[in-house]
């Protein structure tokens, strides 16, 4: 093995470890930012959108303010639409669950009832937040 082969291998190893470390850190940061985005509430999500657009487009203060207003109005309209659609979606889910239940054995129906109740409770927690103790 040539003398400088060990040096080259060492440099390559350091480069590869650096790349892997960088990729892991980047992945962790993106996951943390995404989690904050999803769980931070509407205002945090709206601000995230404006911040990202500003980063990409170098918006001036006036543009940021106007875009912030547009994003807030759009999200409010989406929330209102979801509120109107939720009862219809719940009816469809109940109808589908009923049809599924009809083809199950009594033991399966019991398990299915528990599963659907857990899913419904989970949806309600997402909609209203955790129940106070």
Secondary structure, 3 states (H helix, E strand, C coil): CCHHHHHHHHHHHHHHHHHHHHHHHHHHHHHHHHHHHHHCHHHHHHHHHHHHHHHHHCCCHHHHHHHHHHHHHHHHHHHHHHHHHHHHHHHHHHHHHHHHHHCCCHHHHHHHHHHHHHHHHHHHHHHHCCCCC
